[in-house]
Amino acid sequence: MKSLRKGIGNKKDVENYYDNWSSSYDETLYKWNYKAPLQSVNILKKYIKTKPKFILDLACGTGLFVDKFLQVYPDCICDGSDISRKILDISKRNGKYRYLYKKSFENKIQILNKYSVVSLIGAMTYCRNHQTLFKLVSYYLAKNGYFIFTHRVDLWKELKFDNILEKLTDFNSIYISRPLNYLPNNKDFGSDIKIRIVLLKKK
């Protein structure tokens, strides 16, 4: 496996990487003590006052985030997208999603309804065009809907991500976490690479 810390490559490389990883994906993340899905749900639970009706889980993987999300919001209808066909096959078998789309999160999905929440947990690392991403998320969201995502602190600094957030015109910032451990039991990450969890609200 290539290093997740250093990057994987273009979209095709990422797709192949996750296809090859799919059979051991959940087990590996458990061993690495990956807590971002649970931490993100806890933030939503604290700040969202109305029960969400629809959620779009971008880069959904095998559904680790939605699994935690449905424990809090069991009546919410969940749709997901991912670049990996094999990962999506696992998500389909798990039965958490209404619709699953084989799409990069930087490509537009032809949605059937507006969403209360859009999530992007553990995948902002791969974003090449943040302006495009935020425009797409704004399109997906209903008014006053929420966008929750994680981003690595090292890349945040490199990209001057505070400036990116300040320039957003469609969103208000609701919450930005302190730096949190990401994959503490992964030797390439350890305690060096941390993430922030961000919650935005569409105007």
BELKAFEN-V959360 format. One record per residue. OMEGA is omega in degrees with one decimal (NA if undefined). Layout:
OMEGA + OMEGA
This chain:
173.7 + -178.3 + 175.0 + -177.4 + -174.3 + -179.4 + -172.3 + -179.3 + -178.2 + -174.9 + 179.4 + 176.4 + 179.8 + 178.9 + 179.8 + -179.7 + -177.3 + 171.8 + -178.1 + -177.2 + -166.2 + -173.5 + -179.1 + -172.4 + -177.2 + -178.4 + -179.1 + -179.6 + 175.7 + 179.1 + 179.9 + 178.3 + -179.4 + -173.5 + -173.4 + 178.6 + 179.8 + 179.7 + -179.6 + 177.8 + 179.0 + 177.0 + 177.0 + -178.9 + -178.5 + -169.7 + -179.3 + -175.7 + 179.7 + -179.5 + -179.7 + -179.9 + -177.0 + 175.0 + 172.8 + -176.6 + -179.7 + -175.7 + -167.0 + -177.5 + -179.7 + 177.0 + -177.9 + 179.1 + -177.6 + 176.2 + 177.6 + -178.2 + -177.5 + 174.5 + 178.5 + -177.4 + -171.9 + -177.5 + -178.5 + 177.2 + -172.4 + 169.1 + -178.0 + 174.0 + 176.1 + -178.6 + -174.6 + 178.3 + -176.9 + 175.1 + 179.4 + 177.1 + 177.2 + 177.9 + -179.8 + 179.5 + -179.3 + 170.5 + -179.0 + -171.3 + 172.7 + 178.4 + 175.2 + -177.5 + 174.9 + -174.5 + 162.3 + -178.8 + 175.9 + 176.1 + -174.1 + 173.9 + 176.3 + -171.8 + 179.4 + 179.7 + 174.3 + -173.6 + 174.7 + -177.4 + 166.2 + -179.3 + 173.8 + -171.4 + 174.6 + -174.5 + 179.7 + 176.1 + -173.8 + -176.5 + 178.7 + -177.1 + -175.8 + 179.6 + 177.6 + -179.3 + -177.2 + 175.4 + 178.7 + -179.3 + 177.3 + 177.4 + -178.2 + -170.4 + 166.9 + 175.7 + -177.7 + 174.2 + -172.8 + 172.7 + 177.4 + -179.9 + 174.6 + 175.3 + 179.8 + -176.6 + -179.7 + 178.4 + 176.5 + -179.6 + -177.8 + -177.1 + -172.9 + -170.8 + 174.3 + 179.7 + 177.8 + -179.9 + -178.4 + -176.9 + -179.6 + -179.2 + -176.0 + -171.4 + 165.5 + 177.1 + -178.6 + -175.1 + 170.5 + -174.5 + 166.9 + 175.8 + -177.9 + 174.3 + -176.4 + 177.8 + -169.3 + -179.6 + 172.3 + -173.0 + 179.7 + -177.1 + -179.4 + 177.4 + -178.6 + -175.4 + -179.5 + 178.2 + 164.5 + 172.5 + -173.7 + 174.9 + 176.8 + 177.7 + 179.1 + -179.9 + NA
